[in-house]
Amino acid sequence: GGHGDYRMPVFAPASVQEAVELTMKAFDVADKYRTPTMLLGDGAIGQMMEPVTMPEYKPVEVDKSWAATGWHEGCGRERAIINSLYIEPDRLEALVRKLEAKYKAIAENETMVDLQYMDDAEYAVVAYGTTARIALTAVRNARKEGVKAGLIRPITVWPFPEKTIADAASHLKGILTVEMSLGQMVDDVKLAVENKYPVGFYGTFFGLPEPEEIVAQAKAMLEKEEK
């Protein structure tokens, strides 16, 4: 963490397999943009056992002439000095503008989102990590009851798939955000839809939610909106 105008790509796996793949992805993104990255895994994924197929290793060619790997007279290159502190206002502004352009490029190129049953969905559940796996079961159960539900799963919680959510919201009757917390991503969802569409929240902080609970919360939200 830190302070100031900075962002960090954050990957949220929903399985052990995905945790392996996204770890590799995180290293590549960190190299490509020269920025810290984070793998956001929850306790369930950290403790569960699942079979994993290791992806084929493919070296990524990245220019690392900037790296501070040691310097001495006659080595044939300039000293690599990495500095993020500039007291002069003009130099500091130039740095911030440079970082702003980098974050914009990350948002345009690295946003990852998984959509399930969204082609004809009238209602959507937004969830990430292990919660998304449970939410997908809830969506399937709701469809068995005749409710056209779908799942939007952010794989990157930053950059957040706000455009995907905003586009989907334009033809949805409601969105339910499900989290294992008292509510953090729900604010991002509300910002994505600019409060033009109903966004509900269901959170647990004492364990995993049950699919039946998610369906019940979704129905309660819909009944409230219909009134």
Disulfide bonds with the S-S distance in Angstrom:
none
